[in-house]
Amino acid sequence: MAPDRGFILWFTGYSGAGKSTLANMVAAELRRIGKRVEVLDGDEVRKNLSQGLGFTKEDRDINIKRIGYVAHLLARNGVVAITAAISPYRETRDAVRSLYPDFVEVYVRCPLEVCIERDVKGLYKKALAGEIPQFTGVSDPYEEPLHPEIVVETDKETAEESITKILRRLRELGYLTSSREASRGR
């Protein structure tokens, strides 16, 4: 793989699992080693690219396909496109994967109970009270990936341990190859 060739690093998991935190930490590490990086955060994409979409399965699928397309455009232009979106439906994630080469799925595994305890944005409280319909993990499903390239467990690992695991696996897959890129996660 050419050193300037981009790829898609797709973080998926429940709300509150740590997707955005890890995506931004990985982005900082990749920038530090000279990679061009863009983070497509699910919340930001919804505000800017998918405004007006709701949370039906159809709308969620459209949102994920849009994120995938933008990530592909970035990756084909030498950028590491990092996505951090719940992307709850396996079939849609797999469809995006099948369309774009150099797709690396990171499953940010965290038990729903822990995400509910964290409830950083107060969304689970509202969803459990019936104030937010079609909320992933409460009134809408989350389908775990069957074969992600990387699994991190944010209820058991520190963020630093998860980042090290992600970078190590990216090296194993050939996405990080120079000696400078190999300096972390030994």
C-alpha positions as CSV (number, residue, x, y, z in Angstrom):
1,M,0.0,0.0,0.0
2,A,1.4,3.4,-0.9
3,P,2.1,5.6,2.1
4,D,-0.2,8.4,1.0
5,R,-3.1,6.1,0.2
6,G,-6.1,6.7,2.4
7,F,-8.4,4.2,4.1
8,I,-11.6,4.2,6.0
9,L,-11.5,3.5,9.7
10,W,-15.1,2.9,10.8
11,F,-16.0,3.1,14.5
12,T,-19.3,1.5,15.4
13,G,-21.0,0.9,18.8
14,Y,-23.6,2.2,21.2
15,S,-24.1,5.8,22.1
16,G,-21.7,6.5,24.9
17,A,-19.4,3.5,24.1
18,G,-16.4,5.9,23.3
19,K,-16.4,6.0,19.5
20,S,-15.9,9.8,19.2
21,T,-13.3,9.9,22.0
22,L,-11.2,7.0,20.4
23,A,-11.7,8.4,16.9
24,N,-10.3,11.7,17.9
25,M,-7.4,10.2,19.8
26,V,-6.5,7.9,16.8
27,A,-6.8,10.9,14.5
28,A,-4.3,12.9,16.7
29,E,-1.8,10.0,16.6
30,L,-2.1,9.6,12.9
31,R,-1.6,13.3,12.3
32,R,1.4,13.1,14.6
33,I,3.0,10.6,12.3
34,G,2.2,12.6,9.2
35,K,-1.0,11.2,7.9
36,R,-3.8,13.4,6.5
37,V,-6.9,12.7,8.6
38,E,-10.5,13.7,8.7
39,V,-13.0,12.6,11.4
40,L,-16.6,12.2,10.3
41,D,-18.5,12.3,13.6
42,G,-22.1,11.0,13.5
43,D,-23.5,13.9,15.4
44,E,-21.7,16.5,13.2
45,V,-22.7,14.7,10.0
46,R,-26.3,14.7,11.0
47,K,-26.2,18.4,11.6
48,N,-24.5,19.2,8.3
49,L,-24.9,16.5,5.7
50,S,-28.0,14.6,6.9
51,Q,-30.1,17.4,8.3
52,G,-33.7,16.6,8.1
53,L,-33.3,12.8,8.4
54,G,-35.0,11.1,11.3
55,F,-34.2,7.9,13.0
56,T,-36.2,5.4,11.1
57,K,-34.3,2.4,9.7
58,E,-34.5,4.0,6.2
59,D,-33.2,7.3,7.4
60,R,-30.4,5.8,9.4
61,D,-29.4,3.7,6.4
62,I,-29.3,6.8,4.2
63,N,-27.2,8.6,6.8
64,I,-24.7,5.7,7.0
65,K,-24.5,5.5,3.2
66,R,-23.8,9.2,3.0
67,I,-21.1,8.9,5.6
68,G,-19.6,6.0,3.7
69,Y,-19.6,7.9,0.4
70,V,-17.9,10.9,1.9
71,A,-15.3,8.7,3.7
72,H,-14.6,7.0,0.3
73,L,-14.1,10.3,-1.4
74,L,-11.6,11.3,1.3
75,A,-9.8,7.9,1.3
76,R,-9.4,7.8,-2.5
77,N,-7.7,11.2,-2.2
78,G,-5.1,9.9,0.3
79,V,-6.9,10.9,3.5
80,V,-7.5,8.6,6.5
81,A,-11.3,8.9,6.8
82,I,-12.3,8.1,10.4
83,T,-16.0,7.7,11.0
84,A,-17.6,7.6,14.5
85,A,-21.3,6.8,14.1
86,I,-23.5,4.3,15.8
87,S,-24.4,2.7,12.5
88,P,-26.6,0.2,14.2
89,Y,-27.5,-2.1,11.2
90,R,-25.1,-4.8,10.2
91,E,-26.4,-5.1,6.7
92,T,-25.9,-1.3,6.0
93,R,-22.4,-1.4,7.4
94,D,-21.5,-4.4,5.4
95,A,-23.0,-2.8,2.3
96,V,-20.8,0.3,2.8
97,R,-17.8,-2.0,3.3
98,S,-18.5,-3.9,0.1
99,L,-18.5,-0.7,-1.9
100,Y,-15.2,0.8,-0.7
101,P,-11.8,-0.9,-0.5
102,D,-9.5,-0.3,2.4
103,F,-12.3,-0.4,5.0
104,V,-11.4,-1.2,8.6
105,E,-14.2,-1.7,11.1
106,V,-13.6,-1.0,14.7
107,Y,-16.2,-2.4,17.1
108,V,-16.3,-0.2,20.2
109,R,-17.7,-2.9,22.5
110,C,-19.3,-1.7,25.7
111,P,-22.2,-3.2,27.5
112,L,-25.4,-1.3,27.2
113,E,-25.7,-1.0,31.0
114,V,-22.3,0.8,31.1
115,C,-23.3,3.2,28.3
116,I,-26.5,3.9,30.2
117,E,-24.5,4.6,33.4
118,R,-22.2,6.9,31.5
119,D,-25.0,8.7,29.7
120,V,-22.8,11.6,28.8
121,K,-25.4,13.4,26.7
122,G,-28.5,12.4,28.9
123,L,-30.0,10.6,25.9
124,Y,-30.5,7.2,27.6
125,K,-32.5,8.9,30.4
126,K,-34.8,10.5,27.9
127,A,-35.1,7.3,25.8
128,L,-35.9,5.2,28.8
129,A,-38.5,7.7,29.8
130,G,-40.1,7.4,26.3
131,E,-39.1,10.9,25.2
132,I,-36.8,9.7,22.4
133,P,-38.4,7.1,20.1
134,Q,-36.3,4.7,18.1
135,F,-33.2,5.0,20.3
136,T,-30.5,2.4,19.6
137,G,-30.3,-0.1,22.5
138,V,-33.5,1.0,24.1
139,S,-36.3,0.9,21.5
140,D,-34.2,0.1,18.4
141,P,-31.7,-2.6,17.8
142,Y,-27.9,-2.5,17.6
143,E,-26.5,-5.4,15.5
144,E,-22.9,-6.2,16.5
145,P,-20.4,-6.7,13.7
146,L,-19.7,-10.3,12.9
147,H,-16.1,-9.9,11.7
148,P,-14.7,-6.5,12.6
149,E,-11.0,-6.1,12.0
150,I,-10.6,-4.5,15.5
151,V,-12.5,-4.9,18.7
152,V,-11.9,-2.6,21.7
153,E,-13.7,-3.0,25.0
154,T,-14.1,0.4,26.6
155,D,-15.5,-1.0,29.8
156,K,-12.3,-3.1,30.4
157,E,-9.5,-1.1,28.6
158,T,-8.2,2.4,29.1
159,A,-8.5,4.7,26.1
160,E,-4.7,4.5,25.8
161,E,-4.9,0.7,25.7
162,S,-7.6,0.8,23.0
163,I,-5.6,3.3,20.9
164,T,-2.5,1.1,21.1
165,K,-4.6,-2.0,20.0
166,I,-6.0,0.0,17.1
167,L,-2.6,1.3,15.9
168,R,-1.0,-2.2,16.3
169,R,-3.8,-3.8,14.2
170,L,-3.5,-1.0,11.5
171,R,0.2,-1.9,11.2
172,E,-0.6,-5.6,11.0
173,L,-3.0,-4.8,8.2
174,G,-0.4,-2.8,6.3
175,Y,-1.9,0.7,6.8
176,L,0.9,2.0,8.9
177,T,4.3,0.9,7.6
178,S,7.1,3.3,8.1
179,S,9.5,3.1,11.1
180,R,8.1,6.4,12.3
181,E,4.6,4.9,12.2
182,A,5.7,1.8,14.0
183,S,7.0,3.7,17.1
184,R,3.8,3.3,19.1
185,G,2.1,0.2,20.5
186,R,5.0,-2.2,20.7
